């Protein structure tokens, strides 16, 4: 019998069901605990969500509704690539959960639906703003994140949706196109996360980051010739794991969402060009259909909220089972 099991066996039933101790006394002592080195600053017993509940970082939940851990009330969150498409849909979900959302995109003007969403944000008692910014512009990235952090006195999260796609065979890919693909999808994501993390660390704020990966970062899509894109998404997933490891001691969590095929305004012309894909792609997953941007809303809220407080370095693949068989 291991020492850990032996120790557990000696605990009395009463000690296992006794009331929780005050927050200040619920840290695990420094030293070796069941063979693992522990740090009192980060390791505390889980909190319960009943009315106003204390957090291990000194904050409290004032939401008395059900499942308050999913609330993003008053949190300040950055969403890149939110001028349209998936990023814009995700921004709406964050607003509905109570977050104050700052979007960045290289588009001169966001989608016409952006203004409608700004009006909705006011109705929800929060706000949505747009910043024209290329994720490859590192100087502007850092200046913008510092300004947002100073205006609010906090920065709580990042949803990195910015990315590009290009369908070109490996033998025909140019160095310029490959550099652009990796520059936006990997380096752009990295530099955006870095700029946000610098402010979190400066303000001593714990937070959560979510990168949009792809099932293409796990599998080579049959019949879809996108070598650089697929490699870039694999890089995004691995980047998240490494940042999760490095920034974990600061209380910053980093995870990815890997979508399957999504029906968007951008895929409509693709289906016209390749009508067989509209018929065949749904057959390649277990649900027999394509996904829609709205189906990823809940995942973003989950990963940016306290509902996933013990989750980091993970990839949440949502592909209808495409990569599971």
ABEGO torsion letter per residue (X at the ends): XBAAAAAAAABBAAAAABBBBBAAAABBBBEBBGGBBBBAAABBBBBBBBEBBBBAAGBBBABABBGAAABABGBBBBBBGAABEAAAAAAAAAAAAGBBBBBBBABABBBAAAAAAAAAAAAAGBBBBBBBBBAABAAAAAAAAAAAAAAAGBBABBBBABBBBBBBBAAABBAAAAAAAAAAAAAAAAAAAAAAAAAAAAAGBBBBBBBBBBAAAABBBBGBBBAAAAAAAAAAAAAAAAAAAAAAAAGBBBBBBBBBBBBBAAAAAAAAABAAAAAAAAAABAAGBBBBAAAAAAAAAAAABAAAAABBGBBBBBAGGAAAX
